[in-house]
Amino acid sequence: MYTLKKFKSLSTGLVSSLLPFPAFAFGGGGNDISQGLKNVMDLITGDIGTTLCTLAIIGVGFLWLKLGKIEKEVALSVILGVGVVYSATYIAQTVLGVG
């Protein structure tokens, strides 16, 4: 039976599986901090991040619509979190006046 507790455990496991990847961000050329941060950003907004966000939205949709086993606050926080991750670059550029 799917419960909110199992969903939280699954999502925590998916997020924790990404933790080793920032350590590899500096591989392949120099110790430039900005390049490392850009590599981490590319990882989060790249194919892996897109796949994880898609799976999170599918999980929320399934638990909410099909099973009714997720609270609206949790569902809303997942959806808003995905929106913030993918709009962070635009927000930062707008605030800083770059581009």
C-alpha positions as CSV (number, residue, x, y, z in Angstrom):
1,M,0.0,0.0,0.0
2,Y,1.4,3.4,-1.0
3,T,1.6,5.9,1.8
4,L,3.1,9.3,2.3
5,K,5.8,7.8,4.4
6,K,6.9,5.4,1.6
7,F,6.8,8.3,-0.9
8,K,9.0,10.4,1.4
9,S,11.4,7.5,1.7
10,L,11.6,7.0,-2.0
11,S,12.1,10.7,-2.7
12,T,14.8,10.9,0.0
13,G,16.6,7.9,-1.6
14,L,16.5,9.5,-5.1
15,V,17.9,12.8,-3.8
16,S,20.6,11.1,-1.7
17,S,21.7,9.2,-4.8
18,L,22.7,12.5,-6.4
19,L,24.9,13.5,-3.5
20,P,28.1,12.0,-4.9
21,F,27.8,13.8,-8.2
22,P,28.9,17.3,-7.1
23,A,32.2,15.7,-6.0
24,F,32.9,15.0,-9.7
25,A,32.0,18.5,-10.8
26,F,35.6,19.7,-10.7
27,G,36.9,16.8,-12.8
28,G,38.5,17.6,-16.2
29,G,40.3,20.9,-15.8
30,G,41.3,23.2,-13.1
31,N,39.9,24.1,-9.7
32,D,37.9,27.0,-10.8
33,I,35.0,27.4,-8.4
34,S,32.7,29.0,-11.0
35,Q,33.3,26.1,-13.4
36,G,32.5,23.6,-10.7
37,L,29.3,25.4,-9.8
38,K,28.3,25.6,-13.4
39,N,28.9,21.9,-13.8
40,V,26.6,21.2,-10.7
41,M,24.0,23.5,-12.2
42,D,24.2,21.7,-15.5
43,L,23.8,18.4,-13.7
44,I,20.7,19.6,-11.9
45,T,19.0,21.1,-14.9
46,G,20.4,18.5,-17.4
47,D,19.1,15.1,-18.3
48,I,19.4,13.6,-14.8
49,G,17.6,16.5,-13.1
50,T,14.9,16.6,-15.7
51,T,14.3,12.8,-15.3
52,L,14.1,13.1,-11.5
53,C,11.7,16.0,-11.7
54,T,9.5,14.2,-14.2
55,L,9.5,11.1,-11.9
56,A,8.6,13.3,-8.9
57,I,5.7,14.9,-10.7
58,I,4.5,11.5,-12.0
59,G,4.7,10.2,-8.4
60,V,2.8,13.1,-7.0
61,G,0.2,12.9,-9.7
62,F,-0.3,9.1,-9.2
63,L,-0.5,9.4,-5.4
64,W,-2.8,12.4,-5.5
65,L,-5.2,11.5,-8.3
66,K,-5.2,7.7,-8.3
67,L,-4.7,6.8,-4.7
68,G,-5.6,10.0,-2.8
69,K,-2.7,9.3,-0.4
70,I,-0.8,12.5,-0.5
71,E,-1.5,15.8,1.2
72,K,-2.1,18.9,-0.9
73,E,0.7,20.8,0.8
74,V,3.3,18.1,-0.1
75,A,2.1,17.9,-3.7
76,L,2.2,21.7,-4.0
77,S,5.7,21.9,-2.5
78,V,7.0,19.3,-5.0
79,I,5.5,21.1,-7.9
80,L,6.7,24.5,-6.7
81,G,10.2,23.1,-6.0
82,V,10.5,21.8,-9.6
83,G,9.4,25.3,-10.8
84,V,12.0,27.0,-8.7
85,V,14.8,24.7,-9.9
86,Y,14.0,25.4,-13.5
87,S,13.4,29.1,-13.2
88,A,16.3,29.9,-10.9
89,T,18.6,30.9,-13.8
90,Y,16.0,33.3,-15.2
91,I,15.3,34.7,-11.7
92,A,19.0,35.2,-11.0
93,Q,19.6,36.9,-14.4
94,T,16.6,39.2,-13.9
95,V,17.7,40.2,-10.4
96,L,21.3,40.8,-11.4
97,G,20.3,42.6,-14.6
98,V,22.3,40.3,-16.8
99,G,20.8,39.2,-20.1
